[in-house]
Amino acid sequence: MKKLSVEYAHIYTNSEINKEHEVALEYLNPYVNNVENSLVVMIDDYSFPDPTFDYDNLSNWLAENNAKPNIVIRESQLIPDCDYVLNLVREIQLKSDLISYIKKGKYPCSLFIATWYLIRLGCIDSKIFPKEETAKNLLNILPESFKPFEEKGLDIIRATQYSGMIDNIKYQFIKGREI
């Protein structure tokens, strides 16, 4: 288990590398080259799917900028684990709301967030995430515009037996799209 899992350069497949990602790398810099840290990138191929997204371009850009991640995950890969987390939710109204949302044809961002964090913290096992890359603490370098979704994701975690892990999740919000 690592000391810290740092998420950065979150990108949607219908977008390109931009200033927001460059700023994220500036915040990432102190955490690079520390073997106690796991560096992770989430590619959102679910919310706005675009099959023409150039994964190699992103990978090369990260490597060229001394920001090569230990793991790159596509959000759509989390769906089976989202179903597992949904079953952990103890708050009846929240669980009902999540199920209703899913029945409309899409998984909510908040459920992806909760699942992603519980996997990275080692609370739940996932076939797509190596156990040795889990960490005691999380740092998420994300645009400020993500805050409302992040709060909803934390609400889901609070409604599980892993509510005590909330204190292990920290953020560095950046201006992002406002840059």
VEXPA-395358 format. One record per residue (C-alpha): residue number from 0; chain; x, y, z. Coordinates in nm, 2 decimals, padded with zeros to 4 digits. Layout:
REM residues N
    nr   kette       xx       yy       zz
   NUM       A        X        Y        Z
...
END
This chain:
REM residues 179
    nr   kette       xx       yy       zz
     0       A    00.00    00.00    00.00
     1       A    00.12    00.35   -00.09
     2       A    00.12    00.65    00.13
     3       A   -00.07    00.87   -00.12
     4       A   -00.27    00.83   -00.44
     5       A   -00.27    01.14   -00.65
     6       A   -00.52    01.19   -00.93
     7       A   -00.44    01.46   -01.19
     8       A   -00.50    01.56   -01.55
     9       A   -00.86    01.42   -01.55
    10       A   -00.97    01.44   -01.91
    11       A   -01.29    01.38   -02.11
    12       A   -01.26    01.19   -02.44
    13       A   -01.44    01.47   -02.62
    14       A   -01.17    01.72   -02.52
    15       A   -00.81    01.78   -02.58
    16       A   -00.51    01.86   -02.35
    17       A   -00.54    02.22   -02.24
    18       A   -00.42    02.48   -01.99
    19       A   -00.63    02.31   -01.72
    20       A   -00.41    02.00   -01.76
    21       A   -00.09    02.20   -01.76
    22       A   -00.19    02.37   -01.43
    23       A   -00.27    02.03   -01.28
    24       A    00.09    01.91   -01.36
    25       A    00.23    02.21   -01.17
    26       A    00.04    02.10   -00.86
    27       A    00.15    01.74   -00.92
    28       A    00.52    01.82   -00.94
    29       A    00.59    01.79   -00.56
    30       A    00.45    01.43   -00.57
    31       A    00.64    01.30   -00.87
    32       A    00.94    01.07   -00.82
    33       A    00.83    00.96   -00.47
    34       A    00.80    00.58   -00.45
    35       A    00.54    00.62   -00.17
    36       A    00.30    00.78   -00.41
    37       A    00.08    00.63   -00.67
    38       A    00.00    00.87   -00.96
    39       A   -00.33    00.80   -01.14
    40       A   -00.52    00.95   -01.43
    41       A   -00.88    00.91   -01.50
    42       A   -01.00    00.93   -01.86
    43       A   -01.38    01.00   -01.88
    44       A   -01.49    00.79   -02.17
    45       A   -01.84    00.76   -02.03
    46       A   -01.99    01.11   -01.99
    47       A   -01.90    01.23   -02.34
    48       A   -01.77    00.93   -02.52
    49       A   -01.56    00.99   -02.83
    50       A   -01.40    00.69   -02.99
    51       A   -01.15    00.92   -03.17
    52       A   -00.98    01.02   -02.85
    53       A   -00.60    00.98   -02.88
    54       A   -00.49    00.78   -02.58
    55       A   -00.13    00.76   -02.71
    56       A   -00.11    01.14   -02.74
    57       A   -00.22    01.18   -02.37
    58       A    00.03    00.92   -02.26
    59       A    00.31    01.07   -02.45
    60       A    00.23    01.42   -02.33
    61       A    00.23    01.31   -01.97
    62       A    00.56    01.13   -02.01
    63       A    00.72    01.43   -02.18
    64       A    00.61    01.64   -01.89
    65       A    00.75    01.42   -01.62
    66       A    00.40    01.32   -01.52
    67       A    00.38    00.95   -01.63
    68       A    00.11    00.79   -01.41
    69       A    00.14    00.45   -01.25
    70       A   -00.22    00.38   -01.37
    71       A   -00.45    00.51   -01.63
    72       A   -00.82    00.41   -01.59
    73       A   -01.11    00.47   -01.82
    74       A   -01.42    00.57   -01.63
    75       A   -01.64    00.31   -01.81
    76       A   -01.42    00.04   -01.66
    77       A   -01.56    00.12   -01.32
    78       A   -01.92    00.02   -01.40
    79       A   -01.91   -00.33   -01.24
    80       A   -01.75   -00.18   -00.93
    81       A   -02.01    00.10   -00.92
    82       A   -02.28   -00.17   -00.90
    83       A   -02.09   -00.32   -00.60
    84       A   -02.06    00.02   -00.43
    85       A   -02.43    00.08   -00.49
    86       A   -02.51   -00.23   -00.28
    87       A   -02.30   -00.08    00.00
    88       A   -02.51    00.23    00.03
    89       A   -02.71    00.22    00.36
    90       A   -02.91    00.53    00.33
    91       A   -03.24    00.42    00.17
    92       A   -03.34    00.75    00.00
    93       A   -02.99    00.80   -00.15
    94       A   -02.97    00.44   -00.28
    95       A   -03.32    00.48   -00.43
    96       A   -03.22    00.80   -00.60
    97       A   -02.91    00.64   -00.74
    98       A   -03.10    00.34   -00.87
    99       A   -03.36    00.57   -01.03
   100       A   -03.09    00.76   -01.21
   101       A   -02.93    00.45   -01.34
   102       A   -03.26    00.31   -01.46
   103       A   -03.28    00.62   -01.68
   104       A   -02.98    00.49   -01.87
   105       A   -02.67    00.65   -01.72
   106       A   -02.46    00.61   -01.41
   107       A   -02.42    00.93   -01.21
   108       A   -02.08    01.10   -01.18
   109       A   -02.11    01.08   -00.80
   110       A   -02.12    00.70   -00.80
   111       A   -01.82    00.69   -01.02
   112       A   -01.64    00.92   -00.79
   113       A   -01.73    00.72   -00.47
   114       A   -01.63    00.40   -00.64
   115       A   -01.30    00.54   -00.77
   116       A   -01.20    00.67   -00.43
   117       A   -01.30    00.35   -00.25
   118       A   -01.09    00.15   -00.49
   119       A   -00.79    00.37   -00.46
   120       A   -00.81    00.36   -00.08
   121       A   -00.82   -00.02   -00.09
   122       A   -01.16   -00.04    00.07
   123       A   -01.29   -00.25   -00.22
   124       A   -01.10   -00.48   -00.45
   125       A   -01.12   -00.42   -00.83
   126       A   -00.99   -00.63   -01.12
   127       A   -00.88   -00.31   -01.29
   128       A   -00.67   -00.16   -01.01
   129       A   -00.36   -00.33   -00.87
   130       A   -00.38   -00.37   -00.49
   131       A   -00.02   -00.25   -00.45
   132       A   -00.13    00.09   -00.60
   133       A   -00.39    00.15   -00.33
   134       A   -00.30    00.42   -00.07
   135       A   -00.38    00.54    00.28
   136       A   -00.46    00.89    00.15
   137       A   -00.59    01.05   -00.16
   138       A   -00.52    01.38   -00.32
   139       A   -00.73    01.48   -00.62
   140       A   -00.61    01.77   -00.84
   141       A   -00.93    01.87   -01.01
   142       A   -01.10    02.18   -01.16
   143       A   -01.31    02.38   -00.93
   144       A   -01.61    02.31   -01.15
   145       A   -01.60    01.95   -01.02
   146       A   -01.67    02.05   -00.66
   147       A   -02.05    01.98   -00.66
   148       A   -02.00    01.63   -00.81
   149       A   -01.72    01.56   -00.56
   150       A   -01.94    01.65   -00.27
   151       A   -02.21    01.41   -00.39
   152       A   -01.95    01.14   -00.43
   153       A   -01.84    01.19   -00.07
   154       A   -02.20    01.17    00.04
   155       A   -02.22    00.82   -00.11
   156       A   -01.91    00.72    00.07
   157       A   -02.06    00.87    00.39
   158       A   -02.36    00.64    00.34
   159       A   -02.14    00.32    00.35
   160       A   -01.94    00.14    00.61
   161       A   -01.64    00.34    00.48
   162       A   -01.76    00.68    00.60
   163       A   -01.45    00.71    00.82
   164       A   -01.23    00.72    00.51
   165       A   -01.36    01.07    00.42
   166       A   -01.08    01.23    00.62
   167       A   -00.83    01.05    00.40
   168       A   -00.95    01.23    00.09
   169       A   -00.81    01.57    00.01
   170       A   -00.84    01.81   -00.29
   171       A   -00.64    02.07   -00.47
   172       A   -00.90    02.25   -00.68
   173       A   -00.77    02.46   -00.97
   174       A   -00.93    02.73   -01.18
   175       A   -00.96    02.48   -01.47
   176       A   -01.18    02.60   -01.75
   177       A   -01.17    02.96   -01.61
   178       A   -00.80    02.98   -01.70
END
